[in-house]
Amino acid sequence: MSIPPLPAGAKNSALMQTANALHSLAIHLLRRARTADKKSGLSAERLSLLSVLAYAGPQSVNRLAEIEGVSAPAISRIVSALEKLGLTERKRRSDDARSVTVRATPKGRKLVEAGRRRRLELIARELSSLSARELSTLGRISDILKKLEQQKTNS
């Protein structure tokens, strides 16, 4: 896999070259890891929504639509399909009967965790060919990326 050149109009700097490489490499790594998701039996959309519920906790349909970048009716359809499989459930809020919260069931959380384990195992297999020094470098890079994520979360 080669990293594509910077897009037209992008400033050719070390910062942009690094951003370009990280972008391309992350996409390719996630595409390979996503092959493990086929074993879940769910579409990417359903698995994504179930993952949000499993890790972020119960959410309103509107909040799920915002997170997933789709319409509330699309979320409702996905939630209904996941409910039929016993992976999610809806609950009316006690303080507002019109408001519904969606949560992952224990079965749904188990499915997401199994998928996450498969993805991590796939990535670990790829990393296993690296030297101890290279793995240490990746660990430091992970720490830097966590710092960036914390800055984003705090701003």
C-alpha positions in Angstrom: 0.0 0.0 0.0 1.3 3.4 -0.9 0.4 6.7 0.7 -1.3 9.0 -1.8 0.3 12.4 -2.5 -1.1 15.4 -0.8 -4.3 16.7 -2.4 -4.1 19.7 -4.7 -4.0 22.9 -2.7 -2.6 21.3 0.5 0.5 22.9 1.9 3.5 20.7 1.5 4.9 20.7 5.0 6.2 18.0 7.4 3.0 18.5 9.4 0.7 17.9 6.4 2.9 14.9 5.2 2.5 13.4 8.7 -1.3 14.1 8.7 -1.6 12.5 5.2 0.3 9.4 6.2 -1.6 8.9 9.5 -4.9 9.4 7.6 -4.1 6.9 4.9 -2.5 4.3 7.2 -5.4 4.5 9.8 -8.0 4.0 7.1 -6.2 1.0 5.7 -5.7 -0.6 9.1 -9.3 -0.1 10.0 -10.5 -1.6 6.7 -8.4 -4.7 7.4 -9.7 -4.8 11.0 -13.3 -4.4 9.8 -13.1 -7.8 8.1 -13.4 -9.3 11.5 -16.8 -7.6 11.8 -18.4 -9.9 9.3 -18.5 -12.6 12.0 -21.0 -10.4 14.0 -23.7 -11.0 11.4 -24.6 -7.3 11.5 -24.3 -4.6 8.9 -21.7 -1.9 9.5 -24.4 0.6 10.4 -26.1 -1.7 13.0 -22.7 -2.6 14.5 -21.7 1.0 14.7 -24.8 2.0 16.5 -24.7 -0.9 18.9 -21.0 -0.1 19.7 -22.1 3.5 20.6 -24.7 2.1 23.0 -22.3 -0.5 24.4 -19.5 2.0 25.1 -21.2 5.4 25.6 -24.2 4.0 27.4 -27.9 4.7 26.8 -28.7 7.5 24.3 -31.8 9.2 22.9 -32.7 8.5 19.3 -31.8 12.2 18.5 -28.4 11.9 20.1 -27.7 8.6 18.3 -28.7 10.4 15.0 -26.2 13.2 15.8 -23.4 10.7 16.7 -23.9 8.5 13.7 -24.6 11.4 11.3 -27.9 10.1 10.0 -31.6 11.0 10.5 -33.6 10.1 13.5 -35.9 7.9 11.3 -32.9 6.0 10.1 -31.8 5.5 13.7 -35.3 4.3 14.6 -35.2 1.7 11.8 -31.8 0.4 12.9 -32.9 0.3 16.6 -36.0 -1.6 15.6 -33.9 -4.2 13.7 -31.5 -4.5 16.7 -34.5 -4.9 19.1 -35.9 -7.8 17.0 -32.5 -9.5 17.5 -32.6 -8.8 21.2 -29.5 -6.5 21.1 -31.1 -3.2 22.1 -34.1 -2.1 24.0 -36.0 1.2 24.3 -37.2 2.7 27.6 -39.4 5.7 28.1 -37.9 8.3 30.4 -39.7 8.6 33.7 -39.5 12.4 33.6 -40.8 12.7 30.0 -42.9 9.9 28.6 -42.4 11.3 25.1 -38.7 10.8 25.3 -37.2 7.4 24.6 -33.8 6.2 25.6 -32.1 3.3 23.8 -29.6 0.9 25.4 -27.7 -2.2 24.5 -28.9 -5.4 26.1 -26.4 -7.7 27.8 -26.6 -9.8 24.6 -25.8 -6.7 22.5 -22.8 -5.7 24.7 -21.5 -9.3 24.5 -21.7 -9.2 20.7 -19.8 -5.9 20.5 -17.1 -7.1 22.9 -16.6 -10.3 20.9 -16.2 -8.2 17.7 -13.8 -5.8 19.4 -11.7 -8.8 20.6 -11.6 -10.2 17.0 -10.5 -6.8 15.7 -7.8 -6.4 18.3 -6.6 -10.0 17.7 -6.3 -9.2 13.9 -4.3 -6.0 14.6 -2.1 -7.8 17.1 -1.3 -10.5 14.5 -0.2 -7.7 12.2 1.9 -6.1 14.9 3.5 -9.4 15.9 6.0 -9.1 13.1 7.5 -5.9 14.5 10.5 -5.7 16.7 10.4 -4.8 20.4 11.8 -1.4 19.6 9.1 -0.8 16.9 6.4 -1.8 19.3 7.8 0.5 21.9 7.7 3.4 19.4 4.1 2.6 18.5 3.3 2.7 22.3 4.8 6.2 22.5 2.8 7.2 19.4 -0.4 5.9 21.0 0.4 8.0 24.1 0.7 11.1 21.8 -2.5 10.3 20.0 -4.3 9.9 23.4 -3.0 13.3 24.4 -4.5 14.8 21.2 -7.8 13.1 21.9 -7.9 14.5 25.5 -7.2 18.0 24.1 -10.1 17.6 21.7 -12.4 16.3 24.5 -11.4 19.2 26.9 -12.0 21.9 24.3 
